[in-house]
Amino acid sequence: MSARSLTRRAATAVAATSTTALILTGCGEDPDEDANSAGEPRPTVEVDEDLAARVPDEIAEDGTITVGTDSSYAPSEFIAEDGKTIVGFDVDLFSAVAEKIGFEAEFESASFDSIIAGVGSDRYEVGVSSFTINPERLAEATMVSYFSAGTQWATQAGNPEGVDPEDACGTSVAVQRGTVQVDDVTARSAECEAAGEEAIDIQQFEGQDEATAAIVSGRVDAGLADSPVMAYAVQQTDGQLELLGDIYDSAPYGYVVPKAEEEFAQVLADALTALIEDGTYAEILEKWGVEAGAIDDPAVNPTVD
């Protein structure tokens, strides 16, 4: 299922820092010509008054929806060139959902593995951060499907260490902490040890930008993340990375709301359906080059393996 130390010389640290900045901004050599530029406006959305009337009072009272997001996950959610604005296809899409029901979405940066708990404690009203829907998360929260992604591996261009995702024993691998990719690579490492092979050196990073930088710099041999994230990283690092193997274990992303808020979740699902029907959904995904992950049937707590 999809969608998270070694001492190096100073030059490697500088390369990693530069790459981190590149991934954060999500910009190529000429931002004005980048089709995924955060500067391109998203479509205007008309409020659906019937949907707005169904939003629970405790959420509706201040006119905003507070959203927790891990802003290190380009192109889903990341920091723009100004160093403070959170942008990405998740941001554009959920902002459109909020507008459809008459609200403004206010995004707050948070560590990925703290967001679901933050929704449960009412720190955030919604979590929007490329959360793969799985049984473990459904046990903690109510989720609304809005996109589909799988897992993809990547390495330095040319695959200098000859990494094979199907036989990665003895390699070092970068993942973002708290993601389903941690479970994926942990299971692979256990299989290595059971077969008498060397375990995988799993290096977990707080942000996906840091994990990607570790691959580019050669600090690790390879990494894995959600498929749109890795594809975008390859594009934005100007050939310093290449994808390994095929996308596998595709699964839906979901918005996270408190466990008891199924009524609000259904409003979000219905708003998404309205955006799909009027073309706004497709326009936003195409803006960011992630239209391959489009779905046509948003659902509350969909059945997943």
Backbone torsions as a table, in degrees:
resi	resn	phi	psi	omega
1	MET	NA	149.4	-175.5
2	SER	-68.5	-154.7	169.8
3	ALA	-1.3	NA	NA
4	ARG	NA	NA	NA
5	SER	NA	134.3	-178.5
6	LEU	-107.7	148.5	177.0
7	THR	-76.9	127.9	-179.7
8	ARG	-122.1	161.4	177.2
9	ARG	-70.7	161.9	-176.5
10	ALA	-57.7	-35.8	-178.7
11	ALA	-61.5	-38.1	179.0
12	THR	-66.8	-40.0	179.2
13	ALA	-62.7	-39.6	178.2
14	VAL	-64.9	-41.9	179.6
15	ALA	-62.3	-41.9	-180.0
16	ALA	-64.6	-41.4	179.8
17	THR	-63.9	-42.0	180.0
18	SER	-63.8	-41.2	179.9
19	THR	-66.1	-39.8	177.5
20	THR	-57.8	-44.1	179.4
21	ALA	-62.2	-39.7	179.5
22	LEU	-63.5	-45.3	-179.5
23	ILE	-65.3	-38.8	179.9
24	LEU	-61.9	-44.1	-177.8
25	THR	-77.4	-25.5	179.5
26	GLY	65.9	30.9	-175.0
27	CYS	-117.7	145.8	174.4
28	GLY	-87.3	-158.7	-177.8
29	GLU	-67.2	-33.2	-179.8
30	ASP	-127.0	95.8	-176.7
31	PRO	-56.1	-29.9	-177.8
32	ASP	-66.9	-22.3	-178.2
33	GLU	-104.1	2.8	-178.4
34	ASP	-79.8	118.9	-178.4
35	ALA	-63.8	-21.4	-178.9
36	ASN	-98.8	17.7	-177.1
37	SER	-59.2	134.7	178.1
38	ALA	-66.5	-15.6	-178.2
39	GLY	-74.7	-16.7	179.6
40	GLU	-71.5	125.4	-176.8
41	PRO	-68.1	148.3	175.6
42	ARG	-87.5	163.4	-175.9
43	PRO	-62.2	150.2	173.6
44	THR	-74.2	139.4	-176.6
45	VAL	-119.6	133.9	177.8
46	GLU	-93.0	134.1	-178.8
47	VAL	-66.6	136.3	171.8
48	ASP	-98.8	105.3	-173.7
49	GLU	-63.5	-32.0	178.6
50	ASP	-65.7	-42.7	177.3
51	LEU	-66.6	-41.5	-179.6
52	ALA	-58.7	-37.7	-178.1
53	ALA	-68.5	-17.2	-178.0
54	ARG	-90.8	-6.1	179.9
55	VAL	-69.6	129.1	-179.9
56	PRO	-55.3	145.0	-175.4
57	ASP	-57.0	-39.6	-175.8
58	GLU	-66.2	-23.0	176.4
59	ILE	-90.4	-36.3	-173.8
60	ALA	-74.9	-19.2	-167.1
61	GLU	-60.8	-30.8	-177.3
62	ASP	-106.6	0.4	176.4
63	GLY	76.3	4.1	179.1
64	THR	-129.1	158.7	173.0
65	ILE	-118.7	116.7	179.7
66	THR	-81.7	125.6	-171.9
67	VAL	-120.8	125.9	173.3
68	GLY	-90.8	133.3	-179.1
69	THR	-149.2	147.0	174.3
70	ASP	-92.1	103.0	-171.0
71	SER	-85.0	42.7	177.3
72	SER	-124.2	16.7	-164.9
73	TYR	-120.4	60.1	178.7
74	ALA	-62.1	140.2	5.8
75	PRO	-93.2	11.7	-176.3
76	SER	-73.2	-53.2	179.0
77	GLU	-155.0	122.9	-177.6
78	PHE	-158.1	172.0	-176.8
79	ILE	-89.7	131.4	-179.7
80	ALA	-72.9	177.8	-176.5
81	GLU	-60.8	-23.0	-179.2
82	ASP	-75.2	-4.6	176.3
83	GLY	79.7	6.6	-178.1
84	LYS	-143.7	-28.6	-176.4
85	THR	-80.0	130.7	177.9
86	ILE	-88.9	125.6	-178.0
87	VAL	-131.2	175.8	177.2
88	GLY	135.2	171.2	-177.4
89	PHE	-70.2	-34.2	174.5
90	ASP	-60.5	-41.1	-178.1
91	VAL	-66.7	-48.0	179.2
92	ASP	-61.1	-44.9	-175.2
93	LEU	-68.8	-46.3	-179.1
94	PHE	-70.1	-31.7	175.1
95	SER	-60.7	-38.7	177.4
96	ALA	-67.9	-39.2	176.0
97	VAL	-59.9	-46.6	179.9
98	ALA	-61.2	-43.5	178.8
99	GLU	-63.0	-36.0	-179.3
100	LYS	-60.9	-30.7	179.8
101	ILE	-103.6	14.5	171.1
102	GLY	86.2	25.2	-176.3
103	PHE	-130.6	165.4	173.3
104	GLU	-107.2	134.2	177.1
105	ALA	-90.6	128.8	177.1
106	GLU	-112.9	110.8	-175.9
107	PHE	-89.8	136.2	176.7
108	GLU	-125.4	130.9	178.7
109	SER	-70.9	140.2	179.3
110	ALA	-153.4	159.8	174.2
111	SER	-69.2	141.7	-173.3
112	PHE	-53.9	-46.5	-173.7
113	ASP	-78.7	5.2	176.9
114	SER	-106.0	-9.3	-168.5
115	ILE	-71.9	-45.2	-178.6
116	ILE	-61.8	-41.5	176.5
117	ALA	-64.4	-36.2	178.7
118	GLY	-65.4	-35.6	174.4
119	VAL	-67.1	-42.8	-179.6
120	GLY	-64.1	-27.9	-179.4
121	SER	-95.6	6.2	179.4
122	ASP	72.0	15.2	173.1
123	ARG	-68.3	-38.6	175.8
124	TYR	-121.7	147.9	175.6
125	GLU	-84.8	-25.8	178.2
126	VAL	-145.6	146.8	170.6
127	GLY	-108.8	125.4	179.7
128	VAL	-131.1	99.1	-174.2
129	SER	-159.0	46.1	177.3
130	SER	54.9	42.4	179.0
131	PHE	-76.6	116.8	171.7
132	THR	-67.0	132.1	178.2
133	ILE	-77.6	123.5	175.8
134	ASN	-144.6	167.2	-175.8
135	PRO	-58.5	-35.0	-178.9
136	GLU	-64.4	-43.5	179.4
137	ARG	-72.0	-35.7	177.4
138	LEU	-65.5	-23.5	177.1
139	ALA	-72.6	-21.7	-177.3
140	GLU	-100.8	-25.7	-170.1
141	ALA	-150.6	167.9	168.4
142	THR	-93.9	139.2	-174.6
143	MET	-131.2	149.0	-178.7
144	VAL	-122.4	117.8	-177.9
145	SER	-71.8	141.3	-179.4
146	TYR	-145.5	-5.3	-174.1
147	PHE	-164.3	164.2	177.3
148	SER	-131.4	134.0	179.6
149	ALA	-145.9	157.7	174.5
150	GLY	-118.5	-168.3	176.7
151	THR	-103.4	141.7	-179.8
152	GLN	-136.0	137.4	174.3
153	TRP	-93.3	156.9	174.3
154	ALA	-149.4	159.5	178.1
155	THR	-147.4	176.0	172.5
156	GLN	-58.8	150.2	178.4
157	ALA	-54.9	134.6	-178.2
158	GLY	88.4	-7.6	179.8
159	ASN	47.2	61.3	-173.1
160	PRO	-58.1	-27.3	-180.0
161	GLU	-94.8	3.1	177.5
162	GLY	61.9	40.4	-177.3
163	VAL	-70.0	134.0	173.6
164	ASP	-118.3	113.7	-178.7
165	PRO	-54.8	-27.5	-179.9
166	GLU	-84.4	-6.3	177.5
167	ASP	-150.6	69.8	-174.0
168	ALA	-96.6	13.5	-179.4
169	CYS	-56.1	135.2	176.9
170	GLY	83.0	-2.2	178.7
171	THR	-94.1	165.9	173.9
172	SER	-104.9	135.2	-171.2
173	VAL	-134.3	135.1	179.5
174	ALA	-99.1	135.6	173.9
175	VAL	-142.7	158.1	175.0
176	GLN	-85.9	136.0	-179.9
177	ARG	-57.9	137.2	174.5
178	GLY	86.5	-3.3	-178.4
179	THR	-90.1	166.4	177.4
180	VAL	-66.9	-20.5	177.8
181	GLN	-66.2	-26.3	174.8
182	VAL	-62.1	-45.6	178.4
183	ASP	-63.4	-40.7	-179.7
184	ASP	-58.0	-55.5	-174.3
185	VAL	-73.7	-28.0	175.4
186	THR	-64.5	-41.9	177.8
187	ALA	-64.7	-39.5	178.0
188	ARG	-63.6	-40.5	179.8
189	SER	-64.7	-40.3	177.9
190	ALA	-61.7	-37.3	177.6
191	GLU	-65.7	-36.7	176.8
192	CYS	-60.3	-48.9	-178.0
193	GLU	-65.4	-38.4	179.0
194	ALA	-63.6	-28.5	-179.9
195	ALA	-90.5	5.6	179.8
196	GLY	80.2	14.5	179.4
197	GLU	-97.2	166.9	178.4
198	GLU	-69.9	138.0	179.9
199	ALA	-65.8	160.8	173.5
200	ILE	-79.3	134.5	175.7
201	ASP	-82.2	97.8	-175.4
202	ILE	-89.1	117.8	179.4
203	GLN	-111.5	114.8	-176.8
204	GLN	-97.8	136.6	-178.4
205	PHE	-120.8	148.8	-179.1
206	GLU	-65.1	-39.3	-179.4
207	GLY	-120.2	149.3	177.3
208	GLN	-65.6	-30.7	176.2
209	ASP	-59.3	-38.4	179.2
210	GLU	-69.7	-39.9	178.2
211	ALA	-63.4	-43.6	179.5
212	THR	-64.3	-42.0	178.3
213	ALA	-60.8	-35.2	179.3
214	ALA	-65.5	-34.8	177.4
215	ILE	-69.8	-47.6	-178.1
216	VAL	-59.5	-41.7	-175.7
217	SER	-76.7	-13.9	-176.4
218	GLY	86.8	7.5	177.5
219	ARG	-64.5	-31.6	173.8
220	VAL	-126.9	163.0	-177.5
221	ASP	-79.1	-31.1	-175.9
222	ALA	-163.1	178.4	176.1
223	GLY	-157.5	166.5	176.3
224	LEU	-141.2	146.6	-178.3
225	ALA	-158.8	-178.6	176.7
226	ASP	-61.9	146.1	-172.1
227	SER	-56.9	-44.5	179.7
228	PRO	-66.8	-29.2	179.9
229	VAL	-68.6	-46.4	179.9
230	MET	-67.8	-39.7	178.7
231	ALA	-61.9	-41.3	179.4
232	TYR	-66.9	-39.0	179.5
233	ALA	-63.0	-41.9	177.5
234	VAL	-60.5	-44.2	179.6
235	GLN	-62.4	-44.1	-172.4
236	GLN	-81.2	-15.2	179.4
237	THR	-98.1	15.6	170.8
238	ASP	51.8	48.9	173.2
239	GLY	84.9	5.9	178.1
240	GLN	-77.3	-17.8	178.8
241	LEU	-121.3	158.7	170.0
242	GLU	-140.0	150.9	179.0
243	LEU	-77.8	148.1	178.1
244	LEU	-118.1	130.0	174.0
245	GLY	67.4	-168.8	-177.6
246	ASP	-98.6	160.1	170.6
247	ILE	-68.4	138.4	-179.6
248	TYR	-140.3	163.8	177.1
249	ASP	53.2	52.4	176.5
250	SER	-63.9	140.7	-177.7
251	ALA	-154.8	161.1	-178.5
252	PRO	-77.2	145.1	163.7
253	TYR	-82.0	153.2	178.3
254	GLY	-141.0	142.9	167.2
255	TYR	-70.3	143.8	-178.1
256	VAL	-107.9	125.6	173.3
257	VAL	-129.3	164.3	-179.5
258	PRO	-56.0	149.9	-175.6
259	LYS	-51.9	-39.1	-175.0
260	ALA	-82.8	-4.9	-172.2
261	GLU	-96.1	47.8	180.0
262	GLU	-65.6	-31.8	178.6
263	GLU	-63.4	-46.4	177.1
264	PHE	-64.0	-40.0	178.3
265	ALA	-58.7	-40.0	-180.0
266	GLN	-67.3	-34.7	175.1
267	VAL	-61.6	-44.3	178.4
268	LEU	-62.0	-42.9	178.7
269	ALA	-62.0	-42.4	179.9
270	ASP	-68.0	-35.2	176.1
271	ALA	-65.6	-40.9	176.0
272	LEU	-60.6	-44.2	178.9
273	THR	-59.1	-41.1	178.3
274	ALA	-63.3	-39.1	179.2
275	LEU	-69.4	-33.6	175.1
276	ILE	-65.4	-44.5	-176.5
277	GLU	-67.6	-33.4	-178.0
278	ASP	-93.0	1.8	175.9
279	GLY	90.8	-7.6	-178.8
280	THR	-63.4	-42.3	-179.3
281	TYR	-56.5	-52.0	-178.8
282	ALA	-63.1	-38.6	-179.3
283	GLU	-62.8	-41.1	179.7
284	ILE	-68.1	-44.2	179.8
285	LEU	-64.2	-39.4	178.8
286	GLU	-65.8	-35.4	177.4
287	LYS	-55.4	-39.4	-176.3
288	TRP	-97.1	0.7	178.0
289	GLY	72.7	26.5	-177.3
290	VAL	-119.5	25.6	-175.6
291	GLU	-64.6	-17.9	178.5
292	ALA	-63.2	-20.7	-179.1
293	GLY	-94.2	9.2	-177.4
294	ALA	-63.7	145.1	172.7
295	ILE	-121.1	166.4	178.7
296	ASP	-124.7	9.6	-175.3
297	ASP	-141.2	65.7	177.8
298	PRO	-54.4	139.8	-175.5
299	ALA	-144.7	150.7	174.8
300	VAL	-87.9	126.5	179.3
301	ASN	47.9	57.8	179.4
302	PRO	-63.3	153.7	177.8
303	THR	-73.9	125.9	178.6
304	VAL	-133.7	160.6	178.4
305	ASP	-79.2	NA	NA
